[in-house]
Amino acid sequence: DIYIAVAGPMSGPEALFGKAMIKGIQLYLDKINKNGGVDGRDMRLLIFDDKNDDKKAAEVASEIIKNKKILLVIGHFGSSASMAAGRIYRKNEIAAITASANAASVTMENASYFRVQPSDGFQGKFIAHYIVGAFKKRAVCIISDKRWHSSALAKDFEKTVYDLDVQVQKKWEFDSESERLENDLAKISSE
């Protein structure tokens, strides 16, 4: 058999994402196996829980590389967990691919890590060009979460709109994990 590892948040507050990862991968592997597998060999999925935590992701990556049956890794979910695990994959030359981690640093200078979605930088630039090109806007406001992904995307967006000679009229930042989130968003909305 051919073994593939999936690493992501299988427990904890983001477990829903991990379960979705498993369902999607297993659906495809079932289809492959139903049609004879790969050269007559079935594809098997081994599941690893990193809780989307950097330290746990590094531990999981260390466990994965010890299992010589594993051909490649699908995951991790978040960018920081992917970067922590990615150092281990790079050192041990095992391929990993993520469908959700979009920080440029996940794949930058790591020939072992791949992603299927564009980086934050690309997304920020694309959104800025779209707003200017499609909507002909010359002024914008920016609302972003303080969490890493949103913050990085907002910075790339802001840099691009300045390069396009578009005025940033106002910027707001909120913390999606704050107990005051509802109040903070209401305040931003009223402004």
Z-matrix of the N, CA and C atoms (Angstrom, degrees):
N
C 1 1.449
C 2 1.527 1 110.22
N 3 1.329 2 115.25 1 159.95
C 4 1.462 3 122.48 2 177.58
C 5 1.529 4 106.99 3 -108.55
N 6 1.335 5 116.04 4 126.98
C 7 1.460 6 121.08 5 -176.04
C 8 1.519 7 111.73 6 -106.55
N 9 1.339 8 113.81 7 133.07
C 10 1.460 9 122.24 8 175.63
C 11 1.526 10 106.89 9 -122.40
N 12 1.315 11 116.81 10 137.03
C 13 1.463 12 121.09 11 176.44
C 14 1.519 13 108.97 12 -97.37
N 15 1.318 14 116.11 13 143.25
C 16 1.456 15 121.33 14 168.69
C 17 1.527 16 105.68 15 -119.30
N 18 1.320 17 116.36 16 129.96
C 19 1.464 18 122.01 17 -179.28
C 20 1.520 19 108.73 18 -125.96
N 21 1.320 20 114.98 19 127.15
C 22 1.453 21 119.56 20 179.93
C 23 1.512 22 110.34 21 -176.80
N 24 1.327 23 116.67 22 -171.42
C 25 1.469 24 120.74 23 -177.63
C 26 1.529 25 110.97 24 -79.30
N 27 1.303 26 116.47 25 92.00
C 28 1.461 27 121.11 26 -179.70
C 29 1.523 28 111.52 27 -88.79
N 30 1.331 29 116.34 28 -11.39
C 31 1.463 30 122.08 29 174.92
C 32 1.526 31 107.31 30 -142.90
N 33 1.302 32 115.83 31 169.26
C 34 1.458 33 119.82 32 -180.00
C 35 1.517 34 111.83 33 91.02
N 36 1.334 35 116.78 34 -170.65
C 37 1.470 36 121.06 35 -173.01
C 38 1.526 37 114.71 36 -65.48
N 39 1.316 38 118.17 37 -20.97
C 40 1.470 39 120.29 38 -178.76
C 41 1.528 40 112.33 39 -108.83
N 42 1.339 41 117.09 40 20.09
C 43 1.467 42 122.01 41 -177.00
C 44 1.528 43 112.99 42 -59.40
N 45 1.314 44 116.85 43 -29.06
C 46 1.466 45 120.18 44 178.54
C 47 1.530 46 110.75 45 -57.33
N 48 1.330 47 116.61 46 -38.67
C 49 1.467 48 120.36 47 179.20
C 50 1.533 49 110.68 48 -67.63
N 51 1.326 50 116.40 49 -40.91
C 52 1.460 51 120.32 50 178.18
C 53 1.512 52 112.14 51 -62.76
N 54 1.331 53 116.19 52 -42.78
C 55 1.459 54 120.42 53 179.08
C 56 1.534 55 110.79 54 -64.40
N 57 1.323 56 116.59 55 -37.32
C 58 1.471 57 120.31 56 176.88
C 59 1.534 58 110.53 57 -65.23
N 60 1.325 59 116.41 58 -39.15
C 61 1.466 60 119.98 59 176.95
C 62 1.534 61 110.08 60 -58.79
N 63 1.325 62 116.05 61 -47.93
C 64 1.464 63 120.62 62 -178.72
C 65 1.528 64 110.85 63 -60.90
N 66 1.331 65 116.81 64 -46.84
C 67 1.470 66 120.35 65 -178.59
C 68 1.523 67 111.61 66 -58.80
N 69 1.321 68 116.35 67 -46.54
C 70 1.466 69 119.92 68 -178.99
C 71 1.521 70 112.54 69 -63.43
N 72 1.306 71 116.01 70 -45.61
C 73 1.468 72 120.42 71 -179.28
C 74 1.530 73 109.82 72 -65.96
N 75 1.330 74 116.96 73 -45.67
C 76 1.464 75 120.36 74 -176.82
C 77 1.523 76 111.77 75 -64.65
N 78 1.320 77 117.31 76 -36.88
C 79 1.474 78 119.88 77 176.19
C 80 1.525 79 110.85 78 -57.27
N 81 1.311 80 115.65 79 -44.96
C 82 1.467 81 119.36 80 -178.65
C 83 1.531 82 111.43 81 -70.50
N 84 1.323 83 117.06 82 -42.14
C 85 1.463 84 119.52 83 178.95
C 86 1.528 85 111.10 84 -63.29
N 87 1.333 86 117.44 85 -38.61
C 88 1.463 87 120.65 86 177.12
C 89 1.531 88 110.69 87 -60.73
N 90 1.317 89 116.24 88 -40.48
C 91 1.474 90 120.65 89 178.44
C 92 1.531 91 110.55 90 -63.92
N 93 1.323 92 116.61 91 -45.03
C 94 1.466 93 120.85 92 178.77
C 95 1.529 94 110.15 93 -61.38
N 96 1.325 95 116.22 94 -47.96
C 97 1.464 96 120.76 95 -177.71
C 98 1.529 97 111.71 96 -64.73
N 99 1.330 98 117.21 97 -36.97
C 100 1.468 99 121.65 98 178.74
C 101 1.534 100 110.67 99 -63.31
N 102 1.313 101 115.63 100 -30.30
C 103 1.470 102 120.95 101 -179.74
C 104 1.527 103 112.65 102 -96.12
N 105 1.313 104 116.93 103 23.62
C 106 1.466 105 120.10 104 174.58
C 107 1.508 106 115.56 105 98.36
N 108 1.315 107 118.01 106 3.56
C 109 1.460 108 120.84 107 178.14
C 110 1.519 109 112.21 108 72.01
N 111 1.308 110 116.08 109 -152.72
C 112 1.470 111 122.72 110 178.27
C 113 1.523 112 106.47 111 -112.10
N 114 1.319 113 115.50 112 112.66
C 115 1.472 114 120.43 113 -175.78
C 116 1.529 115 110.93 114 52.23
N 117 1.345 116 116.15 115 40.38
C 118 1.454 117 121.05 116 177.88
C 119 1.524 118 115.02 117 79.68
N 120 1.319 119 117.16 118 2.63
C 121 1.468 120 121.05 119 -178.94
C 122 1.520 121 109.14 120 -105.61
N 123 1.335 122 116.90 121 132.87
C 124 1.458 123 121.49 122 177.72
C 125 1.528 124 110.73 123 -73.83
N 126 1.327 125 114.42 124 150.41
C 127 1.468 126 122.04 125 175.20
C 128 1.529 127 107.73 126 -95.67
N 129 1.326 128 116.68 127 131.56
C 130 1.462 129 122.41 128 -179.73
C 131 1.525 130 109.56 129 -121.19
N 132 1.327 131 115.62 130 143.64
C 133 1.458 132 121.56 131 -178.58
C 134 1.525 133 109.74 132 -109.74
N 135 1.320 134 115.77 133 127.69
C 136 1.461 135 122.40 134 174.30
C 137 1.528 136 107.06 135 -108.97
N 138 1.330 137 116.67 136 129.68
C 139 1.462 138 121.93 137 -171.58
C 140 1.525 139 110.47 138 -105.86
N 141 1.352 140 115.39 139 132.46
C 142 1.463 141 122.44 140 -179.62
C 143 1.527 142 109.30 141 -128.47
N 144 1.328 143 116.07 142 132.75
C 145 1.462 144 122.59 143 -178.07
C 146 1.523 145 110.43 144 -100.31
N 147 1.334 146 115.97 145 112.57
C 148 1.468 147 119.32 146 176.63
C 149 1.527 148 112.33 147 -104.27
N 150 1.343 149 117.23 148 0.38
C 151 1.468 150 123.63 149 179.82
C 152 1.536 151 112.43 150 55.56
N 153 1.327 152 117.17 151 15.07
C 154 1.468 153 123.44 152 -174.74
C 155 1.527 154 110.89 153 55.74
N 156 1.322 155 115.35 154 38.32
C 157 1.460 156 123.84 155 -178.55
C 158 1.533 157 108.21 156 -116.81
N 159 1.325 158 117.28 157 133.25
C 160 1.469 159 121.73 158 -175.87
C 161 1.530 160 112.75 159 -56.35
N 162 1.313 161 116.13 160 -50.14
C 163 1.469 162 120.52 161 -177.21
C 164 1.528 163 110.49 162 -63.46
N 165 1.335 164 115.89 163 -45.46
C 166 1.462 165 120.27 164 179.89
C 167 1.536 166 110.38 165 -65.90
N 168 1.330 167 117.91 166 -35.93
C 169 1.465 168 121.74 167 178.56
C 170 1.525 169 110.56 168 -62.41
N 171 1.332 170 117.09 169 -40.65
C 172 1.465 171 120.69 170 177.74
C 173 1.531 172 110.50 171 -65.47
N 174 1.333 173 116.69 172 -39.48
C 175 1.473 174 120.46 173 177.24
C 176 1.525 175 110.59 174 -63.63
N 177 1.329 176 116.57 175 -44.05
C 178 1.465 177 121.64 176 179.32
C 179 1.530 178 110.11 177 -62.78
N 180 1.329 179 116.92 178 -44.38
C 181 1.464 180 120.53 179 179.01
C 182 1.523 181 110.94 180 -60.11
N 183 1.323 182 116.93 181 -40.40
C 184 1.469 183 120.96 182 177.91
C 185 1.526 184 110.77 183 -63.82
N 186 1.323 185 116.00 184 -37.30
C 187 1.461 186 120.26 185 177.70
C 188 1.537 187 110.67 186 -68.81
N 189 1.315 188 116.65 187 -41.18
C 190 1.465 189 121.39 188 -179.34
C 191 1.525 190 111.41 189 -62.51
N 192 1.324 191 117.16 190 -45.23
C 193 1.472 192 118.89 191 -176.14
C 194 1.524 193 112.55 192 -67.89
N 195 1.322 194 116.73 193 -20.83
C 196 1.475 195 119.89 194 177.50
C 197 1.527 196 111.92 195 -74.11
N 198 1.333 197 116.31 196 -24.12
C 199 1.456 198 120.97 197 -179.72
C 200 1.532 199 108.34 198 -87.53
N 201 1.302 200 116.81 199 100.43
C 202 1.465 201 122.30 200 -174.07
C 203 1.528 202 112.95 201 -70.21
N 204 1.340 203 117.97 202 -9.61
C 205 1.458 204 121.23 203 177.46
C 206 1.528 205 111.71 204 -75.21
N 207 1.339 206 116.40 205 -24.89
C 208 1.466 207 120.62 206 -173.75
C 209 1.530 208 110.23 207 -74.30
N 210 1.327 209 114.76 208 123.32
C 211 1.462 210 121.83 209 -178.67
C 212 1.528 211 112.02 210 -83.13
N 213 1.338 212 116.86 211 -40.82
C 214 1.458 213 121.13 212 -178.03
C 215 1.523 214 109.95 213 -158.20
N 216 1.328 215 114.65 214 169.63
C 217 1.461 216 121.92 215 -178.16
C 218 1.523 217 109.13 216 -119.90
N 219 1.329 218 115.80 217 134.48
C 220 1.455 219 121.00 218 169.70
C 221 1.523 220 106.06 219 -107.78
N 222 1.319 221 116.79 220 122.62
C 223 1.461 222 121.38 221 -175.65
C 224 1.515 223 107.54 222 131.89
N 225 1.164 224 118.72 223 -172.66
C 226 1.442 225 135.49 224 -2.66
C 227 1.533 226 107.68 225 -82.40
N 228 1.330 227 116.84 226 179.87
C 229 1.457 228 119.41 227 -174.49
C 230 1.529 229 112.42 228 -81.19
N 231 1.319 230 117.60 229 -57.99
C 232 1.460 231 121.62 230 -175.68
C 233 1.515 232 112.67 231 -91.63
N 234 1.315 233 115.62 232 159.89
C 235 1.465 234 121.04 233 -177.78
C 236 1.519 235 113.03 234 -63.84
N 237 1.327 236 117.94 235 -44.59
C 238 1.468 237 118.53 236 -176.67
C 239 1.529 238 110.99 237 -68.96
N 240 1.332 239 118.01 238 -37.54
C 241 1.468 240 120.60 239 175.70
C 242 1.528 241 109.82 240 -65.38
N 243 1.312 242 116.81 241 -39.61
C 244 1.465 243 121.00 242 179.00
C 245 1.527 244 111.84 243 -64.72
N 246 1.326 245 116.61 244 -40.03
C 247 1.469 246 119.77 245 178.70
C 248 1.524 247 111.03 246 -65.98
N 249 1.328 248 116.98 247 -40.88
C 250 1.465 249 120.84 248 179.75
C 251 1.530 250 110.18 249 -63.02
N 252 1.326 251 116.67 250 -45.56
C 253 1.465 252 120.72 251 179.20
C 254 1.530 253 111.11 252 -72.15
N 255 1.326 254 115.73 253 -34.58
C 256 1.466 255 120.93 254 -176.10
C 257 1.512 256 113.82 255 -59.62
N 258 1.319 257 117.78 256 -34.11
C 259 1.469 258 120.27 257 177.91
C 260 1.531 259 110.18 258 -61.38
N 261 1.310 260 116.44 259 -37.64
C 262 1.463 261 121.41 260 -179.60
C 263 1.527 262 110.43 261 -73.71
N 264 1.328 263 117.21 262 -41.89
C 265 1.464 264 120.25 263 177.93
C 266 1.528 265 111.07 264 -62.85
N 267 1.335 266 115.76 265 -42.46
C 268 1.471 267 119.76 266 179.62
C 269 1.531 268 110.42 267 -61.29
N 270 1.311 269 116.61 268 -47.93
C 271 1.464 270 121.25 269 -178.32
C 272 1.531 271 111.65 270 -61.26
N 273 1.339 272 116.61 271 -34.40
C 274 1.459 273 121.20 272 -176.49
C 275 1.525 274 113.60 273 -102.29
N 276 1.318 275 116.21 274 5.61
C 277 1.466 276 123.95 275 175.32
C 278 1.525 277 113.90 276 53.38
N 279 1.341 278 115.15 277 49.49
C 280 1.460 279 120.25 278 172.37
C 281 1.527 280 107.72 279 -112.31
N 282 1.321 281 116.71 280 135.21
C 283 1.457 282 121.76 281 -176.91
C 284 1.527 283 110.83 282 -75.83
N 285 1.318 284 115.19 283 140.09
C 286 1.464 285 122.12 284 175.91
C 287 1.524 286 107.81 285 -136.19
N 288 1.329 287 114.97 286 144.94
C 289 1.460 288 119.82 287 177.62
C 290 1.523 289 108.37 288 -136.83
N 291 1.327 290 116.39 289 134.84
C 292 1.459 291 121.37 290 179.70
C 293 1.522 292 109.43 291 -117.67
N 294 1.315 293 114.74 292 144.29
C 295 1.461 294 120.50 293 176.27
C 296 1.520 295 111.65 294 -103.89
N 297 1.336 296 117.02 295 -0.16
C 298 1.457 297 118.83 296 -173.50
C 299 1.528 298 114.99 297 -134.05
N 300 1.307 299 119.20 298 -26.45
C 301 1.472 300 120.75 299 -179.31
C 302 1.518 301 108.40 300 -77.54
N 303 1.320 302 116.95 301 118.86
C 304 1.456 303 118.68 302 -173.04
C 305 1.522 304 115.52 303 -119.79
N 306 1.312 305 118.13 304 12.30
C 307 1.468 306 119.76 305 173.72
C 308 1.528 307 107.97 306 -71.08
N 309 1.308 308 116.17 307 134.65
C 310 1.468 309 120.68 308 -179.30
C 311 1.521 310 111.40 309 -56.66
N 312 1.333 311 117.07 310 -32.57
C 313 1.462 312 120.87 311 -176.67
C 314 1.530 313 113.36 312 -69.00
N 315 1.334 314 119.01 313 -12.59
C 316 1.467 315 121.22 314 177.43
C 317 1.524 316 110.13 315 -63.98
N 318 1.307 317 116.20 316 -44.63
C 319 1.472 318 120.58 317 -176.08
C 320 1.528 319 113.36 318 -103.38
N 321 1.317 320 117.33 319 -17.33
C 322 1.456 321 120.48 320 -178.79
C 323 1.529 322 110.01 321 -65.06
N 324 1.286 323 116.33 322 129.46
C 325 1.470 324 123.10 323 179.76
C 326 1.522 325 112.25 324 59.39
N 327 1.328 326 117.20 325 27.44
C 328 1.460 327 121.33 326 175.80
C 329 1.526 328 107.95 327 -136.66
N 330 1.308 329 116.16 328 94.62
C 331 1.465 330 122.13 329 -177.57
C 332 1.520 331 112.33 330 -68.73
N 333 1.339 332 117.98 331 -8.28
C 334 1.455 333 121.31 332 -179.67
C 335 1.530 334 113.15 333 -94.79
N 336 1.339 335 117.37 334 -11.89
C 337 1.467 336 120.25 335 -174.16
C 338 1.522 337 110.60 336 -112.57
N 339 1.330 338 115.53 337 134.77
C 340 1.460 339 122.51 338 -179.66
C 341 1.520 340 108.95 339 -129.50
N 342 1.319 341 116.54 340 158.89
C 343 1.461 342 120.62 341 176.25
C 344 1.527 343 108.57 342 -137.87
N 345 1.327 344 115.86 343 153.92
C 346 1.456 345 120.78 344 -178.05
C 347 1.525 346 113.01 345 -106.18
N 348 1.314 347 116.93 346 1.61
C 349 1.459 348 119.59 347 176.85
C 350 1.522 349 108.70 348 -125.22
N 351 1.312 350 116.90 349 157.60
C 352 1.468 351 119.22 350 -178.15
C 353 1.528 352 112.21 351 -67.79
N 354 1.320 353 114.85 352 156.55
C 355 1.463 354 121.45 353 179.27
C 356 1.525 355 110.83 354 -71.95
N 357 1.346 356 115.30 355 166.04
C 358 1.459 357 120.88 356 176.04
C 359 1.524 358 110.88 357 -54.82
N 360 1.326 359 115.78 358 -44.44
C 361 1.459 360 120.51 359 -178.08
C 362 1.517 361 111.97 360 -58.38
N 363 1.315 362 115.66 361 -45.99
C 364 1.467 363 119.80 362 178.82
C 365 1.525 364 110.56 363 -63.29
N 366 1.337 365 116.86 364 -44.50
C 367 1.464 366 120.30 365 -178.94
C 368 1.525 367 111.64 366 -62.27
N 369 1.346 368 116.71 367 -44.34
C 370 1.462 369 120.27 368 178.89
C 371 1.518 370 111.78 369 -60.95
N 372 1.324 371 116.75 370 -44.58
C 373 1.471 372 121.20 371 178.72
C 374 1.523 373 110.93 372 -64.70
N 375 1.334 374 116.73 373 -43.82
C 376 1.460 375 120.83 374 -179.24
C 377 1.527 376 110.73 375 -59.98
N 378 1.340 377 116.65 376 -47.97
C 379 1.466 378 120.70 377 -178.97
C 380 1.527 379 110.50 378 -60.84
N 381 1.328 380 117.11 379 -42.89
C 382 1.473 381 120.63 380 179.49
C 383 1.529 382 110.97 381 -61.68
N 384 1.318 383 116.41 382 -47.54
C 385 1.474 384 119.77 383 179.77
C 386 1.526 385 110.86 384 -64.25
N 387 1.320 386 117.26 385 -37.34
C 388 1.465 387 120.45 386 179.36
C 389 1.520 388 111.06 387 -64.87
N 390 1.324 389 117.76 388 -45.62
C 391 1.473 390 121.46 389 -179.45
C 392 1.526 391 110.36 390 -61.13
N 393 1.313 392 116.63 391 -43.08
C 394 1.468 393 120.45 392 -179.67
C 395 1.531 394 110.98 393 -71.48
N 396 1.336 395 116.37 394 -45.54
C 397 1.468 396 119.99 395 -175.91
C 398 1.509 397 114.10 396 -74.92
N 399 1.316 398 118.10 397 -48.08
C 400 1.461 399 121.20 398 -174.44
C 401 1.525 400 112.46 399 -82.07
N 402 1.319 401 116.80 400 -39.11
C 403 1.465 402 120.22 401 -175.94
C 404 1.520 403 113.36 402 -101.71
N 405 1.317 404 116.93 403 -6.47
C 406 1.473 405 122.70 404 178.09
C 407 1.528 406 112.24 405 56.89
N 408 1.330 407 116.04 406 36.16
C 409 1.466 408 121.04 407 -179.18
C 410 1.524 409 110.15 408 -84.43
N 411 1.331 410 116.10 409 140.61
C 412 1.463 411 122.07 410 178.90
C 413 1.524 412 111.11 411 -115.84
N 414 1.349 413 116.41 412 0.52
C 415 1.464 414 121.53 413 176.84
C 416 1.527 415 107.88 414 -146.02
N 417 1.321 416 115.19 415 143.28
C 418 1.469 417 120.75 416 -178.41
C 419 1.530 418 109.79 417 -139.24
N 420 1.324 419 115.57 418 163.11
C 421 1.452 420 123.97 419 168.24
C 422 1.525 421 106.41 420 -120.23
N 423 1.319 422 116.65 421 149.65
C 424 1.461 423 120.89 422 -177.68
C 425 1.527 424 109.02 423 -122.20
N 426 1.321 425 115.54 424 126.57
C 427 1.467 426 122.44 425 174.25
C 428 1.515 427 106.22 426 -121.61
N 429 1.331 428 116.22 427 123.65
C 430 1.472 429 118.39 428 -178.82
C 431 1.521 430 111.29 429 -143.76
N 432 1.318 431 112.83 430 156.83
C 433 1.461 432 121.82 431 175.74
C 434 1.529 433 107.74 432 -81.82
N 435 1.317 434 117.48 433 148.15
C 436 1.468 435 120.87 434 177.68
C 437 1.522 436 112.10 435 -72.86
N 438 1.337 437 116.99 436 -13.28
C 439 1.463 438 120.01 437 179.32
C 440 1.514 439 109.02 438 -62.80
N 441 1.308 440 116.18 439 153.23
C 442 1.453 441 123.64 440 -168.33
C 443 1.522 442 113.35 441 -53.08
N 444 1.320 443 118.85 442 -51.01
C 445 1.469 444 121.11 443 -175.47
C 446 1.520 445 111.57 444 -59.54
N 447 1.312 446 116.68 445 -51.67
C 448 1.453 447 120.90 446 -177.50
C 449 1.525 448 110.88 447 -63.98
N 450 1.311 449 116.24 448 -42.20
C 451 1.459 450 121.41 449 -179.71
C 452 1.529 451 111.48 450 -62.51
N 453 1.327 452 116.81 451 -44.11
C 454 1.470 453 121.08 452 179.98
C 455 1.530 454 110.50 453 -65.70
N 456 1.328 455 116.43 454 -42.74
C 457 1.464 456 120.05 455 179.39
C 458 1.532 457 109.89 456 -62.97
N 459 1.330 458 117.24 457 -42.56
C 460 1.463 459 121.59 458 -179.63
C 461 1.531 460 110.96 459 -62.64
N 462 1.333 461 117.32 460 -40.11
C 463 1.470 462 120.32 461 178.90
C 464 1.523 463 111.43 462 -63.96
N 465 1.338 464 117.23 463 -43.24
C 466 1.470 465 119.92 464 178.51
C 467 1.527 466 110.99 465 -67.09
N 468 1.331 467 116.62 466 -37.71
C 469 1.453 468 120.95 467 176.57
C 470 1.531 469 110.26 468 -61.74
N 471 1.336 470 115.85 469 -49.05
C 472 1.464 471 120.88 470 -177.94
C 473 1.530 472 111.67 471 -61.00
N 474 1.305 473 117.22 472 -44.41
C 475 1.463 474 120.43 473 178.92
C 476 1.527 475 110.77 474 -60.30
N 477 1.315 476 116.19 475 -41.93
C 478 1.465 477 120.31 476 -178.27
C 479 1.517 478 111.68 477 -68.30
N 480 1.345 479 118.49 478 -42.02
C 481 1.465 480 118.26 479 179.75
C 482 1.528 481 110.95 480 -65.74
N 483 1.337 482 117.26 481 -35.41
C 484 1.467 483 118.75 482 175.25
C 485 1.529 484 110.33 483 -63.20
N 486 1.333 485 116.95 484 -41.98
C 487 1.471 486 121.19 485 177.52
C 488 1.528 487 111.46 486 -61.85
N 489 1.332 488 116.59 487 -28.79
C 490 1.465 489 121.97 488 179.42
C 491 1.526 490 112.11 489 -90.20
N 492 1.326 491 116.04 490 8.63
C 493 1.466 492 123.03 491 179.26
C 494 1.530 493 112.35 492 61.05
N 495 1.327 494 115.30 493 42.77
C 496 1.457 495 122.40 494 177.18
C 497 1.527 496 107.33 495 -108.85
N 498 1.322 497 116.18 496 136.94
C 499 1.457 498 121.29 497 -177.72
C 500 1.528 499 110.90 498 -83.62
N 501 1.332 500 116.31 499 134.35
C 502 1.460 501 121.78 500 171.95
C 503 1.524 502 106.13 501 -94.49
N 504 1.334 503 116.38 502 108.23
C 505 1.452 504 120.75 503 -175.08
C 506 1.526 505 112.68 504 -76.88
N 507 1.307 506 117.19 505 -37.72
C 508 1.460 507 120.60 506 -177.27
C 509 1.522 508 108.50 507 -158.25
N 510 1.349 509 114.84 508 148.17
C 511 1.463 510 121.12 509 176.24
C 512 1.517 511 109.06 510 -129.65
N 513 1.322 512 115.82 511 137.08
C 514 1.454 513 122.49 512 174.90
C 515 1.519 514 108.38 513 -127.91
N 516 1.317 515 114.59 514 148.06
C 517 1.452 516 119.89 515 176.18
C 518 1.526 517 107.81 516 -134.91
N 519 1.312 518 116.85 517 136.63
C 520 1.462 519 121.13 518 178.31
C 521 1.527 520 108.77 519 -128.20
N 522 1.313 521 115.82 520 165.85
C 523 1.461 522 121.77 521 178.54
C 524 1.523 523 108.06 522 -113.64
N 525 1.342 524 116.26 523 110.05
C 526 1.466 525 120.62 524 -175.84
C 527 1.525 526 112.98 525 -66.29
N 528 1.320 527 117.17 526 -12.66
C 529 1.463 528 120.00 527 179.29
C 530 1.533 529 112.40 528 -103.07
N 531 1.310 530 116.61 529 5.91
C 532 1.460 531 121.26 530 -179.55
C 533 1.525 532 110.96 531 -77.38
N 534 1.316 533 115.59 532 147.36
C 535 1.457 534 120.40 533 174.36
C 536 1.529 535 110.68 534 -70.42
N 537 1.321 536 116.59 535 -17.00
C 538 1.462 537 122.29 536 -179.60
C 539 1.536 538 112.15 537 -96.70
N 540 1.329 539 117.60 538 13.63
C 541 1.467 540 121.14 539 -173.96
C 542 1.524 541 112.62 540 -52.84
N 543 1.302 542 117.03 541 -48.82
C 544 1.478 543 120.08 542 -177.62
C 545 1.528 544 110.87 543 -59.92
N 546 1.334 545 117.50 544 -43.78
C 547 1.464 546 121.47 545 177.94
C 548 1.519 547 111.21 546 -65.45
N 549 1.326 548 116.31 547 -42.59
C 550 1.467 549 120.22 548 -179.48
C 551 1.530 550 111.22 549 -61.93
N 552 1.339 551 115.93 550 -43.86
C 553 1.475 552 119.56 551 179.38
C 554 1.532 553 111.64 552 -67.74
N 555 1.314 554 116.65 553 -36.33
C 556 1.469 555 120.10 554 176.83
C 557 1.529 556 110.59 555 -63.31
N 558 1.328 557 115.89 556 -41.19
C 559 1.472 558 120.38 557 178.95
C 560 1.526 559 110.52 558 -63.92
N 561 1.344 560 116.64 559 -45.61
C 562 1.466 561 120.49 560 178.57
C 563 1.516 562 109.71 561 -60.89
N 564 1.315 563 117.24 562 -44.50
C 565 1.454 564 122.01 563 -179.19
C 566 1.527 565 111.66 564 -61.06
N 567 1.317 566 117.12 565 -40.65
C 568 1.460 567 120.00 566 -179.36
C 569 1.533 568 111.68 567 -69.01
N 570 1.332 569 116.30 568 -32.54
C 571 1.469 570 119.14 569 178.50
C 572 1.521 571 110.75 570 -72.80
